[in-house]
């Protein structure tokens, strides 16, 4: 009856904010991301009316698109800085001064303990591929933990102007040969945010039927509680965050769920895979073919050895026999003939590149972001040259959603730490997120651009340029600058080689 109906049947929720059509869309995007969409499974019937099936070759562009966008918006160089909230902010304070506070130290320690920077980029890739992801926060063994979930396990229950406020997260797994589904309910009432866990056991891994409810201790022992309450006096928001690409859901206007970055490019993806499969077939079907008269394919006895021998190598696939009927004329004896057709590789590759430009435009990338060639295969652009480019604007758009999520994450982490008494500082904080724009820009092109508009004059102090280029503190940059000045003050290379003296000596000799 479907997992949605199964979840509704075991709860007091009358209707989830998601229907089967939206689930099918997520399944479609998920299959495409995994490289196994329905459209690459082909069936055809031969001239003899025999059915055949085969699997098309695929460029797997959904994976490449998701990975590219995730790496653009997030990397290990993203800097999340937490400071205590104050109305009088000291603009002269350095980053080192601002980061040295209890709140920021607790946040950084929590992020490191959860391998946040590695896990977040990976799940952001899933988010761009399938339309969404979830971050959940809880306390275990004296530390705040961060867990992630993908779009196919998230079912919203209610929403407001700030997004999804209640949800259920369904996690399927196998243990000891038995199939389980954990339903993690995130609910709220007037006083508390509530997290309730229900465990179900079924006999079929692929069934949407939840099966029979079993005690949590069957799998988790005492590590998971049936229910946990988070008082609203201590918590300003739920203990989960739902993230989605910053794209309007044009499939369901009222849905709180997001869509994949290639949700509106499915037709182009189909055409791309078809063209790529044609390129592979062209290489396979365009192999050398030679037709030979059937009499050359007979086995005859060698008159010298008395051993039957073939006139050709039957292990070769290039030969195809035909019956010679003498139509070529008496003066033209039957002979092998090469009938190999020329390859159409270049035409197909041009088609693939045209489709890649269309796909780039449909998914928020600039034209030319992806290309295909005979020698290198699929290639991606190394940088975003202009701030007006589609890729740069898409990157900034998605970062807006991500920045808001990171601010909520820091707030929740501190509130969990404060309530569980593993953090004693303030929860009234300011959060700044500095994304690494250098990975999205071509430094050479930017340098040429600023050189042009400044009339080839310096754009910033040398020390500041060193700080930005190498990610150094002010003191470290000053040390670099002092050492550079010291080396320059020792004279030029001409002085070291004494080239001027050498030239003067030659001139004196010549005069003499």
N, C-alpha and C positions, 0 to 999 in steps of 0.2 A: 504493500500500500504506500510505499515511499517513506523515506526517513523523516520527512517533515511531519507527515501524519502520525508516524510512530512517536515522535517527540511530543506532539500536541496531545496524544492519547494518554501519556503518562504524566501529564502536568496539568496545572490549573490555567495554562495559557490557551486561550481560545484560538488565536491566530498569530502565527509568526509573521514578521514583516518581510517575508520572502516566500516565493511560490516555486512550483516545479519548473516553470519556464526559466526562472533565474538560475536555478540549480543546473539546468541543462546548458545554459550559457557558460557557467563556470566550468562545467565538465568539458565543454568544447575548447575553451581557452587552455585548460589544463592538459588536455590531450595534445593540443598543438605545441605547447611548451615542452612536453615530454618527447616530441618528435614522432608521435603516432596518431595524427589526426585521421578522421574517417576518409578524407578525400584521397589519401595516397593508397588506399586499398581498392584496386580496380578489378572488374570482372568483364570478360568479353567472350564472344562465341566465334569460333573459327568457321571457315567456309564449309567444313564438314559437319557443322552444327555441334561441335564439341565445346563444352564450357571450360573456360580457363580463368584463373585468377593470379594476380601478381601484386607485389608491393612496389610502388613507385619509389625512385630515389628522391630524397628531400634535402633541401638546403638547410632546413631547421632554422629558419629566420626568427621564429618567435623566441627561441632561446637566445639568439644573438642580440635581438632588440632589447630583451629584458636585461641581459647582462650589461649591455652598453649603457643603458639609462641608469641602472643601479650604480655602476662604477662612476658615472658622471656626477650624480647627486650625493654620493656618500663614499668616503674612504677613511682610512685610519688617520688621515690628517685633519679630519673634522675636529674642531675644538669646542667642547661644551664647557662653559665657564659659569660657575654658580657663585654668586656673591650675596651677602646679607642686604636686604632691602633697606635703602636709606634715601631720604628726600634730597640730601645734599651730597651728591656724588662727586668724588675727587677725580677730575679728568686727568690730573697730572700723575696719578698712580699708574705704575707699570703693570703689565700682565702678571709678573711674578708676585707683586704686592697683592693684587686682587685675588689671585688663586690660592693664596696662603690663608685659608679660613676653614673652620670646622665643617661647614656645609659642603664646600667644594671637595675637601679631602674625603668626606664620607661618600659623596657621589662617585668620585674617581675610583675609589677603592671598590665600590659595588660594581661599577662597570667592568673593572679589570677582573674581578672574581667571576663574573658571568661571561667573560670573553665577548663582551658586547659588540665591539667593533668588527670582529670576525663574523659573528652570528647575524648582526643587523644587516650587513651588506648582502649576505646570502638570502635572508628572508625578504629584503627589499627587491631582490631579483624575482622571487616568487610573487611578490605583490604586483610588480609591473606585468608579470606574465598571466596571473590569474585574477587580478582585480582587487586584492586586498590582503591584509595580514593582521594579526592581533599580537599585542604584547600584554602579558599578565604578570602581576607582581604579588609576591607573598614572602613570608618570613619562614625560614627553616634552618635549624642548627645555628641559630644566632646570627644569621646573615639574610639580607634581602636578596631574593632570587628573581630572575627575569626569565620567563618562558615565552616562546613564540608559537603561534599557530597559523596555519595557512587558510586561504579563503574558503576552501571546500569544507572546513570544519566549523565555520562561524555562522550562527543563525541569530539575527537580531530579533529582539522582542519589542522594544519600545525605543523611541527617539525624541529628541527635542531640537531646539535651534543649534545646540552644540554638538549634535551627532547622536550616535547610539548610546543609550543610557542603561539598557538591560539586554542581556543576550544569553545564549547557551552555546557552549563550545563542546562539540562532539569529537572525542578522540578514540579511534579504533586501533586495537592492537591484539597480538596473539601471545599467549603465555601458556606453557605446558600443553600445547596442542589444542587449547581452547580459545575461542574468539570472544573478545570483550569490547564493550563500548562504554566509555566514561562520559557522562553528561555533567558538565561543569556549569551550573546555573549562576549567573551574575544578576541579582535582583536588588531591589531597594524598597524600603517603606519610608514612613515619615521620619524615623529616627536612625535607621541603619542602612548601610550597604551590606548585602547578604551574599555569601558565596556558599552554594549547596552542591554537594557531589553525590551523584547516583551512578552505580555500576551495574551493567547488564551483561549477561552471558548468552551467547547464541551458538547455534550449531553450524552456521554457514558464514564464511568470511565475506561473501558477496551479497548477502541478503540485507535489505534495508530494515528488516524486522529486528528490533532491539533485543528480543528474546526475554529471558527471565531476569528479574532484578535479584542481585546477590549482595551480601555484605561487602563493604569496602575492604575489610581485613582479609578477604579472600585473596586479594592481590597486593594490597598496600600495607597490611599489618596495621600499625598504629600511626603511620607517618602521615595519613590523610584524614582530616576530620569530615564528619558528615555535613557539618554546617559551621560557618564562621561569620561573625558579625563585626562590622567595622563602623563604629558610631560616627554619625555626621558631625558631632562636636569636635572630633579629632581628624576627620578626613573631609577634604573639600570636593572629592570626586571619587568615582568608582576605581577599583584596583585593576582595571583593564583599559587598554587603548586600542581602538580600531583605526588602522591606517589604510588609505586607498590612494591611487594616483589622482592627481588634481585634474580630473576630467569629468565632465557632466555625463551622467548615465542617460544616454539617449534611448536605451532599451526599456527603461521603466522610470518615469519621471519622479515617482514618489518613493522609490527604493532608496534606502540609506547606503546600499552597497555600491562599491566602485566597479569600474570596468577595466579590462586589460588595455594596455596601450595599443594593441593591435586588434581590438574588438571590431573596429570599423574597417579593417583591411583584410578580412578573411578571403574575399574574392581574389585580391592581389596575391595573397599567400598561395592560393590554389594554382593560380597561373604560374607563379614562380616555380613551384614544385613540378608542374607539368613541363615547363621549359627546361628545367634542370634534368628531369628524367629523359627528355628528348635528346639532350646533349650526351647523356650516357648511352642511350640507345644508338645514337649516331656513331659513336665510337665502336659499339659492339656489332651493330648490323652493317656498318660500313667497312668491315674487314675485307681483305682481298678475296675475290671470288673468280674462279677460272672454270669455264665449261670445257669439257673434253668429250670427244666422240666416244660412244659406248664401246666401240671395238677396242679402244685403248684401255678400257677398264676390265677387259677379259683376262683371264689367266691362261697362259700358253706355256707349252713345254719348250725350254731352252734347248735348241738342237745340239749345242755343244756339250751341255752338262746333263741333259735328260731330266732336269728338275723343273717342275712347274713354277713359273715366276709371274708376278704381277708387273704390269707396265707402269704402275703408279703407286705412290705411298698412300694407302687408305687411312693412315693415321692423320693425315692432313685434312683440315676442314675446308680448305679453299676450293677443292674440286667438286664440281657437280656435273653429272653425266647427262648427255642428250643423244638422241638417235639421229644419225646422219642419213638423210634421205636423198642426197645427191643434188639438192636444189642449187647448191653453190656452183654447179658446173663440173664437167668431167676433168677440166684442167685444174680444179681447185680441190686437192685432196683434203679430207677431214683433218683438222688440226686444233689444238687447244686455243682458247680465246679468252683474254682477260675482260671480264664484264664488271669490274669494280667501279662503283659510282663515286664521284668526288664527295668529300665530307662538307657539311654545311655548318661547321663549328662556329665560324665567325658570325654568321647571321643569327645563330641561336644565342651566342654570347651578347651580341648587341641587344637582342630582345630581353635577356636577363638584366642587363644594365638599365634598360629603360624601365623595366618593372621595379627594379631596386630604387630608382629615383621616385617612382610613384609611391612605393611603400614607405620611403623616408618621409615624404610629405604627409602621408596619412597617419604616421606614428609620432610626429613631432620632431623629426630630424631634418637637417638641411639637405638639399639635393647634393648628391655626391658623397654623402656620409658612408655609403656602401658601394662597392664596385666588384666586378668579377672579371678575371683575366685568365688567359690560357696558362700562364706560367705560375701565378701566385694563388689562383683560386679566389675565394671570397676575401676581400680586404675591407677594413674600416678606416675611416679618416682618423688621423692622429690628433687633431685638435679642432677647436671651434675658433675660427679666425676672427669673427666679428661679433660684437655685443648685440648686433641686430639680427644675428642668424637665428633660424628656427630652433636649432639645437640649444643654443644658449638661453633663449627665452623659455623653452620647455624645461630645461634644467632648473632655472630660477622658479618657475611655477610649481614644480614638484617640491622644491626645497621649502616653499612656504608651508605646505602641509607638514613636512617633516620637522621643521623648526617648532611648530606649534606642538607636535607630538612629543618632542624631546623636552620641552618646557613642562608639559604635563607629567612626563616620566620622572623628572627630577623632583617635582612636587610630591608625587606619590611615594617615591623612594624615601624621602625625608620623613614623610608622615608615617610610613610603616616603621621606620627606624625609631622615630620618636615614641610611638605608641608601644613598641616592644622593648623600649629602654636600651637599645643598642646605639642610639644616637641621642645626644643631649643638647645639641645646638638648636638654633631657631629654624622654623619652617617658613618664615616670612622672607622670601628670597627673590632675587632677580636672576634670570638665566639668559645668557647670550650664547648663540650658536654661530660659530664662524666656519662656513663651508670652504673647502679648498678649491678656489676658482682656477688655480693654476693648471689643473688637469683638464680644464675645458677651454683653454686658450692656447693659441700658438704664440709662444713668447717672441719669436723672431718677427712675426707679422705685427704684433703689438708694439714692439720696439721701433719698427719702421714707421708705424702710424704716429706714435708720439714724437718721434724724431722729426717727422714732417710738420706737425702742427706747432712745434716749438721752435722751428727754424734751426734744428740741429744744436739746440742748447740743452744744458742739463735740466732734467725734469724734477729731480729730487736730490737731497743731500746724499753724498756717497755712502755715509754710514747707514742711512735708512734703506738704501738700495741693497746693501750687504745684508741687513736684517731680513728683508723680504725675500731675497734670493736664496738664502741658506737657512731661514727659520731660526735665526740666532737672537739672543737677548741683546739689550743695548750694550751691556758690558762686553759681551763676546764680540759684538760687531766693532766696538771701539778698539779692542785688542787686535782684530784683523786689520783695521785701518791704520793703526800705529805701526804694525809690522810692514804693511805695504808702503807707507811713507818712508820708513827706514830703508827699505830696499831701494826705493826710487832715489833717495838722497845719496846713495853710494855711486851714482853715476850711470850713464847709459852703457849699452853693450859696446858701442864704438870706443868709449873711453877704456873699457876693460881690455879690448883687443888692441888698443893703441893704433887704430886705423888712421887717425889724423896724422900721427907722427910718421907712420909708414908712407903716407902720401907725400908729406913734406920732404922726406928723405929721397924719394924717387925724383921729385922735382929738382932737388939740389944736384943729384947725380946727372940729371938730364942737362942742366945748365952747364955743369962742369964739362 
